[in-house]
Amino acid sequence: MSGGVDSAVAAARAVDAGHEVVGVHLALSRMPGTIRTGSRGCCTIEDAMDARRVSNLLGIPFYVWDLSERFKEDVVDDFIAEYAAGRTPNPCMRCNEKIKFAALLDKAIALGFDAVATGHYAKVIDTPRGRELHRASSWAKDQSYVLGVLTERQLAHCYFPLGDTPSKALVRAEADDRGLQVAQKPDSHDICFIPDGDTRGWLSSHLHREPGEILDETGEVVGRHDGAHGYTVGQRRGLQLGRPAEDGQPRYVLSIRPVSNQVVVGPKHQLAIGRVAGGRFSWAGDPGFDVAEWFDCDVQIRAHADPVPARASLQPILDEERTELHRDGATHEIVVDIDLNQSEPLLGVAPGQTAVLYSGSRVLGQFTIDRAVAAGAISRGRRRERAV
């Protein structure tokens, strides 16, 4: 129970369904000021008090479990390391993977509980092949993307009471009818361990800031930066370029080179991606087909992005350069070719982001992006293949 309205209503519905429910709030920081303050519905002291009040009203036991050490190691330290490597991580994905549905779930199962219920908007469906993870009924509120890290074993112990609710407004109305004080509590959107929302400033206090060059796509120096970790692929604002583009069009961050401490910028069309690939993959249940063969799917690379048509397959990593990208010693990676015929191209993909694969409403699995290939390069390659 985060202290927000979604988990409060989820707990209430679990009680109504006849389950024996225990409320658990996660303490994720031992250092005052390192977790966002104010009633935002995540992991502050105020949130713990809100969760306790809801539990008291529902008549269920309530506990605070200290997972701060695991959170620092698996989420905060990982976040810092990824940015130091020139990547753009998603800490919410890591928190779901390592904390809520690993450390928390493992402890719950060890104590004899059957499942962890949360306020996520997603659905778990039982099929003859096992459990499947699907989008929520309301795609506008769907949170299946951030749950894409769940494995078949974890899905067997998940319970999402809000999955069939058409809108957040109905959840708030239900909370109000139940007399829950969190009915109108604002949603949480920021990174919880960055109190003021200033990610660049927070990173500057945790990473060595080394000034360097900003290059255009031809390699010409067009500006200076005060630390490459303060930039991310697709960024347009705050570049402070000393030389405008010849055509007068805005430029965007195309890539970050941590070894040489350089940031590369260029026109927007060069952000279009034709292929992504990466490791640290997992499957949300049995896909039902051979993933080593090419299969049609949709790929989504951000929590609130639209999915785009693609085809994917699990392939062995054969060349040494690609092997070096995988720090976990992986022997295989997922390769996804984006459909280049769609009206809106996939833009601004950064290494470190999570790609979630879908088949219709079903989540097939996910992987961490290690490399992205420009659509232009893919298009030229396909033309060469046709010529041969």
N, C-alpha and C positions, 0 to 999 in steps of 0.2 A: 504494500500500500504506500504509494508515493506521497500521499497527502493531497492529491488532486481529485477532481470530480470523477474521472473515468474509473480509477481503481476503487473509489468508494462505491460507485454503482455496481461495478463488477462483483465486489464483495457482498453487497446486498442481494444481488441476484443469485449468487452462489448459496447464500443462506436460504433464500426463498425456494431454491431447488432441492433443499433437504440435505445439503452437504454439511459435514462438520468442518467449520471454517475457523482458521486462525489468522489474524492479521499480522503481517510482518513488514516492518519498515527497515530499509537498509541505511545504515550509517556509513557514508562513503568517504568521510574526511575527519581527521582528528585535529585539524588546524583551523581555528576560527578565521573567517575571512577568505578562505580558499574555495568555499562553496557559495554560490550565489545567495544573496540575502533577499528577503521579501517573500510574499506569498505567491510563488510562481509554480508550485506543484511539482517538486522533484525531490530534493534531498537536503533541505535546510532544517534547522531546529524547529522553525515554525511549521514546516511540513510534517515533521514527526508528531507535533502536538495536534495538528489537524487530523492526521491518520488515527491517533489515539482517540480523539473525540468521536470520530465516525465509528470506530470499533466499539466504544462504550455504548453508543446509541444502538448498534446492531446486536449488542449482547454477546460479542465474541472476544476471546482472549487476544491480547496484543503484545507483541514483542519487538524490540529493536535489535537487529543483528548487525554486529560490527564487521563489515567486509572492507574496511578502509585500506588495509594493507594490500589485499588482492586488487582493489580498485586502482591503487597507485601503481602497482607493478604491471597490471594487465591493460590498463586504459590510459592513465596519465603518462607513464614512462614510454609506452608504445607511441602515444601521440607525439611526444617530443622527439623520439628517435625517427619517426617517419618524416617529420618536417625537416630534421637535420639531414636526411637522405634525399631531400628535394621532392618528397611525395606529399599527397594530400589525404590524410586518413579521415575516417568517419568514427569518432569516439563512441557514438551511440550504438553502432554495429558491434564494436568491441565489447561494450558494456553488456549488451544482450548475449553475445557469444561467451564471454568469460565470466560474467558476474551473475546476471539474472537467471540465465538458463544453463549455467554450469555450476558455479560455487553455490548459489542459492538452491538450485534444484537438487544438487547432490546432497546437500545438508538436509533438505526436506525429505528426500527419499530415505536417507539414513535414519531419520527420526520417525519413519513410518507413514509419512503422508503419501497420498496417491498422485497428486498433481499440484502444480503451481498455477494459480489463476491470476491473470493480470488484466488491466484495462485496455490492452491493445485492440485495435479494430482490425481483426483478421478472423479467419475461420479455419477450423480443423475438421476435415471430413473423413470418415471411416470408409474404406473401400475394401474389396476382396484382397488387394495386394498390400493393404496396410493403410496407415494414416497419411493424408495429404494436407498440405498447407495451401489455403486459397485466399484471395483478396476478400476484403469485407464487402458487405452488400452495398455500402456507400463508397464508391471509388474516390470521392472527394476527401474522405476521411481515412481511406485505407492506409494501414501501417504494415502491410505484409512485407514491404521492402526491408524494413529494419529487422524483421524476423527471418529474413532469408538465410541467416546463419544457422538456423535450427536443424538438427539432424533427425533421422528417423527415431532414434532412441529418445531424444528430447521431446519430439512431437507426441510420443506415447504418454507423456506426463504433463501436457499443456492443456489449459482450459481458458478460452477467451469468450466470456459471457456477452461481450458487446458486439461480436462479429456480425450479427444480423440486424443491428440497429441502424435505421436509415440515415440518421443525422446526429450531430453533437447537440443540437438544440433539444432533441428529445431526451438525451441523457441528462442535460441540465434541468429540464422540466421534471424528469423523474426524481432527480436528487432533491429538487425543491419540494416535491410532493412528499418525499420521505422525511423531510425536515433536516436534511444534511446541510450543514453550514457552508460546505465547499461548493454548493450548487453553482455559484457565479464566479468561482475562483479562476483567474486567468490561466491560460495554457502556458506550458513551458516550451520555449523555442531555443534558448541559448545553450551553449556548452556549460554544463553545471559547474565545472571546476575553474571556469574563467569568470570571476564575479561580475566584472563590468562589461563583458561582451567584447572587449578589445583583444582579439586573438593575436594580432600582430605585436601589440605591446607586451602581452603575456609571454609570447615566445621569445621576445627580446630579453626578457629577464631570466630565461632558462637556457638560451642558446647564445653562443658567442656571435656577436654581430660584426661581420667583416664586410666593409664596402667593396663594391665590385662594378663590373661593366654591364650595361644593358646593350645588347646587340640587336640589329634587325636581321631579317632572314638571310641577308647576303653576308653577314658577318661584320658589318660596319658598326662601329660604336656610335650609339645615338643617345646615350645618357649614362647616368651612374645610379647605383642603388646603395642603400645603407645596410643591406643584409638580405640575401636571397630567400631566406626562410619567410620573409614577410610578403611573398608573392605566391600566387597560385595560377595554374593554367586557366585561361579564359578571362583573367582579370583585365579590366580596362581602366578603371579609375586609379588615381594616385601613382601613376607611372613616372611623372615628372621628367619627361623626355626633353632633352635639349635641342633636338632637331625633329621637326615635323615630317611626316611622310610626304613624298613628292606629290601624291595625288590629293593630299589634304585630308584623307580619310583617317579615322581613329585606328590606333593599333592596340593589339591585345597580347597578353602573355601567351606565347606558344609553347615554351618549355623552360625548365629550370635545370641548370647544370651545377650540382653541388660541388663536384670535384674542382672545376675551374671557377666556381663562384660567379657564374654568369646567368643573366636572365635574357631570354630571346623573345622578341616581340615581332608582330607582323599583322597583316590584314585579317579581318574576320573570317574570310573564306578559307584561310589556312587552318582554322580550328576544326573544320569538318573532318570527321573520323570515319574511316572505312573498315578498320579492324581493331579489335582489342583482344588482349590475351593476358593470362596471369595464372597464379597459383593460389595456395591457401584456400582451395575449393572444398565445397561440401555439397551433399545432395539432401534435399528435404524429403526423404523417403525414396522408395524405389521408383526411378523414372519410368520403368515399364518398357524400355527399349535399350539398345546398345549405344551408349554415349560415345563410343569410339567412332561411330559412324556419324556423318553429318545429319543433323536434325533441325527442323524449322522451330523457331521460338521467337519470343520478344525479349529484348534486353532493356533493363532500366538501370541507370547509373547514379541517380540521386533519389532521395526519399519522395520528392514532390515533382519529379520529372515525368514526362510521358514516356511510356515504353515505345521502342522502335522495332520494326520487323528485322529479323536476322536469321542466320543459321549458325550452328555451333557444333563443336566436337571436342572430345578429350584426346589430346595428341601427345606423343612422347617428345621430350625436349632433347634435341639432337645436337645443336651447335653450342659451343662453349660460351659465346657471348650471351645467349639467352639463359644459359644455366646460371651465370653470375647474377642475374636479376632475382633469382629465387634464393632467398636466404635460408630457407628451411630444408634445403637439400632435395627439393622435389624432383621427380623424374618425369612428371607429366604436367601439362598445363591445359587450360581450356582456351580454345581459340574461337572467337566470334567474328564472323563476317557480317557487316552491317548492310542492309538493303539500300543501295545507292539510288534507287528509283523513287524513293519517297520524297514528298514535297518539302519536308523539314529535315535537314541533315542533323546528325548527332554532333554537337559542338562541345568544345572545351573539356575534353576528357583528360584527367590527370592521373598519373601513376599513384597508387595508394587508395584510389576510390574503389568502392565495392560495386560490382556488376551483379545484378540478380536476374536470373533467367526465368521466364514464364512460358507456360503453354496455356493460352487462354487466361483464366483466372487463377490457375494453379502455379505455385512457386515450385520450380524444378530444383533450383540450387543457386549457389553464388560462388564468386571468386574475387580475389583482390587483383585489381588491374596492375600489371607490371610494365606493360608497354602498349602504346596506341600508335596506329599507322594512319597517316593522313589519307583522306578519301582520294585525293589526286594520285597518290602513289599506287593505291589499290587499283584505281581505274586504268592507269597506264600499264600496270602489270597484267590486267585482264586483256587489254588490247594486244599486248605482246603475245599472250597465250593464244588468242584467237588467230593472230598472224601466223604463229607457228603451226 
